[in-house]
Amino acid sequence: EADIYQTPRYLVIGTGKKITLECSQTMGHDKMYWYQQDPGMELHLIHYSYGVNSTEKGDLSSESTVSRIRTEHFPLTLESARPSHTSQYLCASSPPPGTDSYNEQFFGPGTRLTVL
Amino acid sequence: AQTVTQSQPEMSVQEAETVTLSCTYDTSESNYYLFWYKQPPSRQMILVIRQEAYKQQNATENRFSVNFQKAAKSFSLKISDSQLGDTAMYFCAFMKQRGAQKLVFGQGTRLTINP
């Protein structure tokens, strides 16, 4: 399995709390992504990053924010969690051009978030 | 905008049988990549197979092969000699060749291999 990690794996939290979902990879990949996946449904891109200090919004609008201060770390933050944020959040990364697995995305195990 | 459609929400076959999962997509791009990803229960999503649109030859990875029909915008996945470990959600995905490497996913097909 790929060396990409997400913590926590499961999180149950009350409305209004600030939360940060952690994602880290040890492969030196420059591109990283956050996807939102409702149970049994497709993944939707909510944020991506080309590298340090680069972040872009994805195709699905999200109230979350991200930062990329270090290559290996791409945390996602919700300032005030709401029940509508209940979902699974998947982090992914991909290697730079010139590698055999260029354009392949390696996924983390996901964080299942429940907001009460 | 690109769209990916998987018309089979669920499929179920017996072990050792062959199964084909369907995928169609819509794009105005001429160069792109197509993928099949597998998401086993409670495990990480992994790449099954990849196809470059400029290649006419269908990709093959061991028991997994694709039928890529560019004109029809169709990209089906065939699993031969299915195994219990093939039980998973399968997602078809599209990526433009130029610009950001963003994946657009289909709705997924839940495949169950029965003993």
Chai-1 contact restraints between the chains, C-beta under 6 A:
chainA,res_idxA,chainB,res_idxB,connection_type,confidence,min_distance_angstrom,max_distance_angstrom,comment,restraint_id
A,E1,B,Q44,contact,1.0,0.0,6.0,A-B,restraint_1
A,E42,B,F105,contact,1.0,0.0,6.0,A-B,restraint_2
A,E42,B,Q107,contact,1.0,0.0,6.0,A-B,restraint_3
A,E42,B,G108,contact,1.0,0.0,6.0,A-B,restraint_4
A,L43,B,F105,contact,1.0,0.0,6.0,A-B,restraint_5
A,L45,B,K102,contact,1.0,0.0,6.0,A-B,restraint_6
A,S94,B,Q101,contact,1.0,0.0,6.0,A-B,restraint_7
A,N103,B,Y33,contact,1.0,0.0,6.0,A-B,restraint_8
A,N103,B,Q101,contact,1.0,0.0,6.0,A-B,restraint_9
A,E104,B,L47,contact,1.0,0.0,6.0,A-B,restraint_10
A,F107,B,Q44,contact,1.0,0.0,6.0,A-B,restraint_11
A,F107,B,M45,contact,1.0,0.0,6.0,A-B,restraint_12
A,P109,B,Q44,contact,1.0,0.0,6.0,A-B,restraint_13
